[in-house]
């Protein structure tokens, strides 16, 4: 090699070394993909295994994949059974480590000190989609601290599901409209056909919701608007008396040991005449038992002596822990999720109703003409759901005390003890008052 060949111009040197560096970078990423992945952010989400499998498929395989690619984020979604949610949440708080987004199915007010203030997230979304519904606001806001302890994207209505073929034969072709109808009709059905009624009296989610609807419709409540305990009232005693009579006349002892899917299984198997549940019942029937699907129809919340009111069946409440590793990503994810909520609503097969109504402006039209339903207008009854659905803790807010009352099943226990004649209705109401006051005092 000559001396001149060994000389390289400055321009050629830069060109060669630049190309080499670029090639080295490409080779490094190609041969060591873990280095490229290390540059990615991670967003960890935990939520329940949805009763509508198609929703989880959309969420996991479509929305989160597209969102992750757009934001260079590896989105990890862990699904857990409904009965494991509260224990998992408590474990993450104890360890101060876990997921960036944690989804509860009821207002998690007890964790206010362990989560960020979600107020800025609400403000950002409300600028685009308008105010959240009162149900969403009262389920995620502490009026004393002015902190949003969670963010609610959606809620699930809790209508009545009734066997139209049975109810038609005892004089109620459109099912029961009032609690009095429920008692009379269910009693007639049990005597004539042997099918029991299916309102639970167990320590599980569906019972928690059903007994609140009954209590409120008879004029009772755990607390008043100011958060004072008012459970021990004449109205509460009347509601307990009704439930005891309904159990004795129309149900079986199985209701004391039910899990959240027991009433689903019972009515889908043709055993039960009426249950209070979300549309997971009818959606399952449409897929697995078309003959039963045609028999099961829906009613709005039943009317009691005082009002027609029911709790939501599920209140989707996401929290971002204050120890989360990717708080900004979690906020961005929820904001973008609301921009796509119309797709989420359809993927859930009308199960997840929006807390921001403008995200699904044609909701009533969609649910009134559903090709999967038999008849197609079956779900139209849910069009006015906000007229009869309210929050856990009604007429007040979903406070930390209410959260504990809910998750320790104080109300199901109150009704169950009277139904079993372990206490009189008056004694059961007094015992519930004592327990709720103890819990509320702890959270003052």
C-alpha positions as CSV (number, residue, x, y, z in Angstrom):
1,X,0.0,0.0,0.0
2,X,1.5,3.4,-1.0
3,X,1.8,6.3,1.3
4,X,-0.8,8.2,-0.7
5,X,-3.3,5.3,-0.3
6,X,-3.0,5.6,3.4
7,X,-4.1,9.2,3.4
8,X,-7.9,9.8,3.8
9,X,-9.6,13.1,3.3
10,X,-11.6,14.7,6.1
11,X,-14.8,14.5,4.0
12,X,-14.3,10.8,3.2
13,X,-13.5,10.1,6.9
14,X,-16.7,11.7,8.1
15,X,-18.7,9.9,5.4
16,X,-17.2,6.5,6.3
17,X,-17.5,6.8,10.0
18,X,-21.0,8.2,9.8
19,X,-22.1,5.2,7.7
20,X,-20.3,2.9,10.1
21,X,-22.0,4.4,13.1
22,X,-25.4,4.2,11.5
23,X,-24.7,0.6,10.5
24,X,-23.5,-0.2,14.0
25,X,-26.6,1.3,15.5
26,X,-28.8,-0.8,13.2
27,X,-26.8,-3.9,13.9
28,X,-27.0,-3.3,17.6
29,X,-30.8,-3.0,17.6
30,X,-31.1,-6.0,15.3
31,X,-28.7,-8.3,17.2
32,X,-29.7,-7.0,20.7
33,X,-33.4,-6.2,20.6
34,X,-33.5,-6.1,24.3
35,X,-31.6,-2.8,24.1
36,X,-34.2,-1.3,21.8
37,X,-37.0,-2.6,24.1
38,X,-35.2,-1.0,27.1
39,X,-35.9,2.3,25.5
40,X,-39.6,1.6,25.5
41,X,-41.8,2.7,28.4
42,X,-44.0,0.2,30.2
43,X,-47.6,0.7,31.3
44,X,-49.1,-2.0,33.6
45,X,-52.8,-2.3,33.9
46,X,-54.9,-4.7,36.0
47,X,-58.7,-5.1,35.5
48,X,-61.3,-7.7,35.9
49,X,-62.0,-10.5,33.4
50,X,-65.0,-9.0,31.6
51,X,-68.3,-10.9,31.5
52,X,-68.3,-10.1,27.8
53,X,-65.2,-11.8,26.4
54,X,-65.3,-9.8,23.2
55,X,-64.5,-6.7,25.2
56,X,-61.3,-8.1,26.6
57,X,-60.3,-9.2,23.1
58,X,-60.8,-5.6,21.8
59,X,-59.1,-4.0,24.8
60,X,-56.1,-6.3,24.8
61,X,-55.5,-7.0,21.2
62,X,-56.8,-3.9,19.4
63,X,-56.9,-0.7,21.5
64,X,-53.9,-1.3,23.8
65,X,-51.7,-2.6,20.9
66,X,-52.5,0.4,18.8
67,X,-52.0,2.8,21.7
68,X,-48.7,1.1,22.7
69,X,-47.3,1.3,19.2
70,X,-48.2,5.0,18.9
71,X,-46.6,5.9,22.2
72,X,-43.7,3.5,22.2
73,X,-45.0,1.8,25.3
74,X,-45.3,-1.9,26.1
75,X,-48.8,-2.2,27.6
76,X,-49.2,-5.1,29.9
77,X,-52.8,-6.0,30.8
78,X,-53.5,-8.5,33.6
79,X,-57.0,-9.8,34.1
80,X,-58.2,-11.1,37.5
81,X,-61.4,-12.7,38.6
82,X,-64.0,-10.4,40.1
83,X,-63.7,-11.9,43.6
84,X,-59.9,-11.3,43.7
85,X,-59.9,-7.5,42.9
86,X,-60.1,-6.1,46.5
87,X,-57.4,-8.5,47.9
88,X,-55.1,-7.7,45.0
89,X,-55.6,-3.9,45.5
90,X,-54.8,-4.3,49.2
91,X,-51.7,-6.3,48.4
92,X,-50.3,-3.7,46.0
93,X,-50.9,-0.9,48.5
94,X,-49.1,-2.9,51.3
95,X,-46.2,-3.5,49.0
96,X,-46.3,0.0,47.5
97,X,-45.7,-1.7,44.2
98,X,-47.8,-3.0,41.4
99,X,-49.7,-1.7,38.4
100,X,-49.8,1.8,37.0
101,X,-53.6,1.6,36.5
102,X,-55.8,-0.5,38.8
103,X,-59.5,-1.0,38.0
104,X,-62.0,-1.5,40.8
105,X,-65.6,-2.4,40.3
106,X,-66.9,-0.2,43.1
107,X,-65.8,3.2,44.4
108,X,-62.4,2.7,46.1
109,X,-62.6,5.7,48.4
110,X,-60.7,4.0,51.2
111,X,-57.5,4.3,49.1
112,X,-57.7,8.1,48.8
113,X,-54.3,8.5,50.5
114,X,-52.6,5.9,48.3
115,X,-53.7,7.4,44.9
116,X,-53.0,10.6,42.9
117,X,-55.6,13.3,42.6
118,X,-57.4,12.5,39.3
119,X,-58.9,16.0,39.1
120,X,-56.6,17.2,36.2
121,X,-57.5,14.1,34.2
122,X,-61.2,14.9,34.7
123,X,-60.7,18.5,33.7
124,X,-58.8,17.5,30.5
125,X,-61.5,15.0,29.4
126,X,-64.4,17.3,30.3
127,X,-63.0,20.0,28.1
128,X,-63.5,17.7,25.2
129,X,-66.4,15.5,26.2
130,X,-68.4,17.6,28.6
131,X,-69.2,17.0,32.3
132,X,-69.3,13.5,33.7
133,X,-72.7,12.2,34.9
134,X,-73.6,12.7,38.6
135,X,-73.3,8.9,39.1
136,X,-69.6,9.1,38.0
137,X,-68.9,12.2,40.0
138,X,-70.4,11.0,43.3
139,X,-68.5,7.7,42.9
140,X,-65.1,9.2,42.6
141,X,-65.0,12.6,44.4
142,X,-64.5,13.5,48.1
143,X,-66.4,16.7,48.8
144,X,-64.5,17.3,52.0
145,X,-61.0,17.1,50.5
146,X,-62.0,18.1,47.0
147,X,-60.0,15.2,45.6
148,X,-60.9,12.8,42.9
149,X,-59.7,9.5,44.3
150,X,-60.5,7.6,41.1
151,X,-61.5,8.0,37.5
152,X,-64.7,6.4,36.2
153,X,-65.0,5.8,32.5
154,X,-68.2,3.7,32.6
155,X,-70.9,2.1,34.6
156,X,-73.1,-1.0,34.1
157,X,-76.9,-0.8,34.4
158,X,-78.6,-3.2,36.8
159,X,-82.0,-4.1,35.3
160,X,-84.3,-6.9,36.1
161,X,-84.1,-10.1,34.0
162,X,-87.3,-12.1,34.0
163,X,-88.6,-15.2,32.3
164,X,-91.4,-13.8,30.1
165,X,-92.9,-17.2,29.4
166,X,-93.5,-17.8,33.1
167,X,-94.5,-14.3,34.1
168,X,-97.0,-14.2,31.2
169,X,-98.8,-17.2,32.6
170,X,-99.4,-15.5,36.0
171,X,-100.7,-12.2,34.7
172,X,-97.5,-10.2,34.1
173,X,-96.6,-10.4,30.3
174,X,-94.2,-7.5,30.7
175,X,-92.7,-8.8,33.9
176,X,-92.9,-7.1,37.3
177,X,-92.9,-3.3,37.5
178,X,-93.0,-2.9,41.3
179,X,-91.7,-4.9,44.3
180,X,-95.3,-5.8,45.1
181,X,-95.6,-7.3,41.6
182,X,-92.4,-9.2,42.2
183,X,-93.7,-10.8,45.4
184,X,-97.1,-11.7,44.0
185,X,-95.9,-12.9,40.6
186,X,-92.9,-14.8,41.9
187,X,-95.1,-16.5,44.5
188,X,-97.6,-17.5,41.8
189,X,-94.8,-18.9,39.6
190,X,-93.2,-20.9,42.4
191,X,-96.6,-22.4,43.3
192,X,-97.5,-23.2,39.6
193,X,-94.2,-24.2,38.1
194,X,-91.7,-24.5,41.0
195,X,-89.3,-21.9,39.7
196,X,-87.9,-19.8,42.6
197,X,-87.1,-16.1,42.5
198,X,-83.4,-15.1,42.4
199,X,-82.6,-12.1,44.6
200,X,-79.4,-13.0,46.5
201,X,-78.8,-12.9,50.2
202,X,-75.1,-13.7,50.1
203,X,-71.8,-11.8,50.6
204,X,-71.2,-11.0,46.9
205,X,-71.5,-8.2,44.4
206,X,-75.0,-8.9,43.0
207,X,-76.5,-9.2,46.4
208,X,-74.8,-6.0,47.4
209,X,-76.5,-4.2,44.5
210,X,-79.9,-5.9,44.8
211,X,-80.4,-5.1,48.5
212,X,-79.5,-1.5,48.0
213,X,-82.1,-1.1,45.3
214,X,-84.7,-2.6,47.6
215,X,-83.6,-0.4,50.5
216,X,-83.7,2.8,48.6
217,X,-86.9,2.1,46.8
218,X,-88.6,1.6,50.2
219,X,-87.1,5.0,51.3
220,X,-84.2,3.7,53.4
221,X,-80.5,4.5,53.1
222,X,-77.2,3.9,54.9
223,X,-76.6,7.6,55.2
224,X,-78.2,11.0,54.3
225,X,-76.8,13.7,52.0
226,X,-74.6,15.0,54.9
227,X,-73.1,11.6,55.5
228,X,-74.9,10.9,58.8
229,X,-75.9,7.3,59.5
230,X,-79.7,6.9,59.0
231,X,-80.0,3.1,58.4
232,X,-82.1,2.4,61.5
233,X,-85.4,3.7,60.2
234,X,-89.0,2.6,59.7
235,X,-88.4,2.5,56.0
236,X,-85.4,0.2,56.4
237,X,-87.5,-2.1,58.6
238,X,-90.2,-2.3,56.0
239,X,-87.6,-3.2,53.3
240,X,-86.3,-5.9,55.6
241,X,-89.8,-7.3,56.2
242,X,-90.4,-7.4,52.4
243,X,-87.2,-9.3,51.8
244,X,-87.9,-11.8,54.5
245,X,-91.4,-12.4,53.1
246,X,-90.0,-12.7,49.5
247,X,-87.4,-15.2,50.6
248,X,-89.9,-17.3,52.6
249,X,-92.5,-17.3,49.9
250,X,-90.5,-17.5,46.7
251,X,-86.9,-18.5,47.2
252,X,-84.7,-21.3,48.4
253,X,-81.8,-21.4,50.9
254,X,-79.3,-21.5,48.0
255,X,-79.4,-17.7,47.9
256,X,-77.4,-17.5,51.1
257,X,-74.3,-19.1,49.5
258,X,-74.4,-17.6,46.0
259,X,-71.3,-16.2,44.2
260,X,-71.6,-13.4,41.7
261,X,-72.4,-15.7,38.8
262,X,-74.9,-18.0,40.6
263,X,-78.0,-16.0,39.6
264,X,-76.7,-15.9,36.0
265,X,-76.3,-19.7,35.9
266,X,-79.7,-20.2,37.6
267,X,-81.8,-18.3,35.1
268,X,-79.8,-19.4,32.1
269,X,-80.4,-23.0,33.2
270,X,-84.1,-22.4,33.3
271,X,-84.4,-22.6,37.1
272,X,-85.1,-19.0,38.2
273,X,-88.0,-16.8,37.3
274,X,-86.3,-13.4,38.0
275,X,-82.9,-12.0,38.8
276,X,-81.5,-8.5,39.1
277,X,-78.3,-8.4,37.1
278,X,-76.5,-6.8,34.2
279,X,-77.1,-7.8,30.6
280,X,-74.3,-10.4,30.9
281,X,-77.3,-12.8,31.4
282,X,-79.0,-12.0,28.1
283,X,-75.7,-11.7,26.2
284,X,-74.7,-15.2,27.3
285,X,-78.1,-16.6,26.3
286,X,-77.8,-15.1,22.9
287,X,-74.5,-16.9,22.3
288,X,-75.1,-20.2,24.1
289,X,-78.9,-20.7,24.3
290,X,-81.0,-18.8,21.7
291,X,-84.2,-20.5,22.9
292,X,-83.7,-19.2,26.4
293,X,-82.6,-15.8,25.0
294,X,-86.1,-15.4,23.6
295,X,-87.6,-16.1,27.0
296,X,-85.5,-13.7,29.1
297,X,-86.6,-10.1,28.9
298,X,-85.6,-6.9,30.8
299,X,-87.3,-4.5,33.2
300,X,-86.1,-1.2,34.6
301,X,-85.4,-1.0,38.4
302,X,-88.5,-2.0,40.3
303,X,-90.6,0.7,41.9
304,X,-91.0,0.6,45.7
305,X,-93.4,2.4,48.0
306,X,-91.2,5.6,47.9
307,X,-89.2,5.6,44.6
308,X,-87.9,3.6,41.7
309,X,-84.1,3.4,42.1
310,X,-81.2,1.0,41.8
311,X,-77.5,1.1,42.1
312,X,-75.3,0.6,39.0
313,X,-74.3,-3.0,38.8
314,X,-70.6,-2.3,38.3
315,X,-68.9,1.1,38.6
316,X,-65.7,1.0,36.7
317,X,-63.2,3.0,38.8
318,X,-59.6,3.3,37.6
319,X,-57.0,4.5,40.1
320,X,-53.4,5.6,39.5
321,X,-51.4,4.7,42.6
322,X,-49.1,7.4,44.0
323,X,-46.4,4.8,43.8
324,X,-47.1,4.0,40.2
325,X,-44.0,4.0,37.9
326,X,-45.7,5.5,34.9
327,X,-48.2,8.0,36.1
328,X,-48.1,10.2,33.0
329,X,-48.6,7.2,30.7
330,X,-51.6,6.1,32.8
331,X,-53.2,9.5,32.5
332,X,-52.6,9.7,28.8
333,X,-54.0,6.2,28.3
334,X,-57.2,7.0,30.1
335,X,-57.7,10.2,28.2
336,X,-57.1,8.5,24.8
337,X,-59.4,5.6,25.9
338,X,-62.2,8.1,26.4
339,X,-61.6,9.3,22.8
340,X,-62.3,5.7,21.8
341,X,-65.1,4.9,24.1
342,X,-67.7,4.6,21.3
343,X,-65.7,1.5,20.1
344,X,-65.4,0.3,23.7
345,X,-69.2,0.5,24.1
346,X,-69.8,-1.6,21.1
347,X,-67.1,-4.1,22.0
348,X,-68.7,-4.6,25.4
349,X,-72.0,-5.3,23.6
350,X,-73.7,-2.4,25.4
351,X,-72.5,-3.6,28.8
352,X,-70.3,-0.6,29.6
353,X,-72.3,2.6,29.6
354,X,-70.4,5.9,29.3
355,X,-69.9,8.2,32.2
356,X,-69.3,10.9,29.5
357,X,-72.5,10.6,27.4
358,X,-71.1,12.6,24.5
359,X,-68.7,9.8,23.8
360,X,-71.6,7.7,22.6
361,X,-74.1,10.3,21.3
362,X,-76.3,7.7,19.4
363,X,-76.5,5.3,22.4
364,X,-80.3,5.1,22.5
365,X,-80.5,4.4,18.8
366,X,-77.9,1.6,19.0
367,X,-79.5,-0.2,21.9
368,X,-83.0,0.0,20.4
369,X,-82.0,-1.8,17.2
370,X,-79.7,-4.7,18.2
371,X,-79.5,-7.5,15.6
372,X,-78.2,-9.9,18.3
373,X,-81.2,-9.3,20.6
374,X,-84.5,-11.2,20.6
375,X,-86.5,-9.1,20.0
376,X,-84.1,-6.4,18.5
377,X,-85.5,-3.7,20.9
378,X,-84.8,-5.8,24.0
379,X,-82.2,-3.3,25.3
380,X,-84.2,-0.2,24.7
381,X,-85.4,-0.4,28.3
382,X,-81.9,0.9,29.3
383,X,-82.4,4.1,27.3
384,X,-83.5,6.0,30.4
385,X,-81.2,4.2,32.9
386,X,-79.9,7.5,34.4
387,X,-83.4,8.2,35.6
388,X,-83.2,5.2,38.0
389,X,-79.5,4.4,38.5
390,X,-77.5,6.0,41.3
391,X,-74.3,5.6,43.2
392,X,-73.3,3.4,46.1
393,X,-73.7,5.7,49.1
394,X,-76.9,7.4,47.8
395,X,-78.1,10.1,48.6
396,X,-74.6,11.1,49.7
397,X,-71.2,10.4,48.2
398,X,-69.2,7.2,47.9
399,X,-67.0,7.8,51.0
400,X,-64.3,5.7,52.6
401,X,-66.9,4.6,55.2
402,X,-69.3,3.6,52.5
403,X,-66.6,1.8,50.7
404,X,-65.9,-0.4,53.8
405,X,-69.6,-0.9,54.5
406,X,-69.9,-2.1,50.9
407,X,-66.9,-4.4,50.9
408,X,-67.7,-6.0,54.3
409,X,-71.3,-6.7,53.2
410,X,-73.1,-5.0,56.1
411,X,-76.4,-4.7,54.1
412,X,-76.5,-8.2,52.8
413,X,-75.9,-9.4,56.3
414,X,-78.7,-7.3,57.7
415,X,-81.2,-8.7,55.3
416,X,-80.0,-12.2,55.5
417,X,-80.2,-12.4,59.3
418,X,-83.8,-11.3,59.2
419,X,-84.7,-13.7,56.4
420,X,-83.2,-16.6,58.4
421,X,-85.1,-15.4,61.5
422,X,-81.8,-15.0,63.4
423,X,-82.9,-11.4,64.2
424,X,-86.2,-9.5,63.9
425,X,-86.2,-6.8,61.2
426,X,-85.9,-4.2,64.0
427,X,-82.9,-6.0,65.5
428,X,-81.2,-6.4,62.1
429,X,-81.6,-2.7,61.4
430,X,-80.2,-1.8,64.8
431,X,-77.3,-4.1,64.4
432,X,-76.5,-2.6,61.0
433,X,-76.7,0.9,62.5
434,X,-74.2,-0.1,65.2
435,X,-71.7,-1.5,62.6
436,X,-72.0,1.4,60.2
437,X,-71.5,3.9,62.9
438,X,-68.4,2.0,64.0
439,X,-67.0,2.1,60.5
440,X,-67.9,5.7,59.9
441,X,-66.3,6.7,63.2
442,X,-63.1,5.0,62.1
443,X,-62.9,7.1,58.9
444,X,-63.6,10.5,60.5
